[in-house]
């Protein structure tokens, strides 16, 4: 196990995935937040986590946006 899992997550996410991924609730485009390692759906007011380079597109796993 690495001492810096956050760094591994950042390195592993392929930004080209953004072209194919949409919000599972609204079908809207997503925006990548590199600092938080999340994909943001503004219309749904949700942030989907990216873990080990894999976007978790399950609404129950998403963080509500303020």
N, C-alpha and C positions, 0 to 999 in steps of 0.2 A: 504494500500500500504506500502511496506517495505522501510526502509531507505537505504537498500543495495540490490537493484535488481540484481546487478552483482553477488553477493554471491549466491543468489537463483538460478541463471542460472547455475553457476558452479556445484552446488549440484544436480541439477535436470537432467543434461545430463548423459545418460547411455552410457558409452564407448563401451558396447557390440553392440550398433547400428552400429559401424564402420564396423563390420563384414558383415552387410547386405547392407550398403549404398555405392554407387559409384557415381562418378561425372556424372551428367545428360547429359553432353556434350561429354565426352570422354570415359565413362564407366571405368575410371581408379580408383584405390583405393584412398581413402581420408586419410589425416593425420589430427589429432586433435591438435589444438593449444589452450591449456587450458587458457593461459594468455589473449588471445583475444576473446575466446569463438567463434572459427570459425573452419570450416572444410576446409582444404586446398586441392585444386586440382592442383598439380604441372604441369601436361600436359596442362591444360586449363588456367593456370596462374590466377586462381580465388580463392577467399576465401568466402565460404558460411557462413553466420551468424547463430548462435544458439541463439534463443530467448525463454526465459522461458523453457529451456531444449529441445526445438524443433528445429531441423535443418531446415533451410529455403533453400530448394534445387532449388530455382528459379533463373535462370541465371541473370535476371534483378535485383535481390536483392543482387547478389554477388559483392564483392569488387575486382577490378583488382589488381593483384600483380605486384610490380615493378620489 
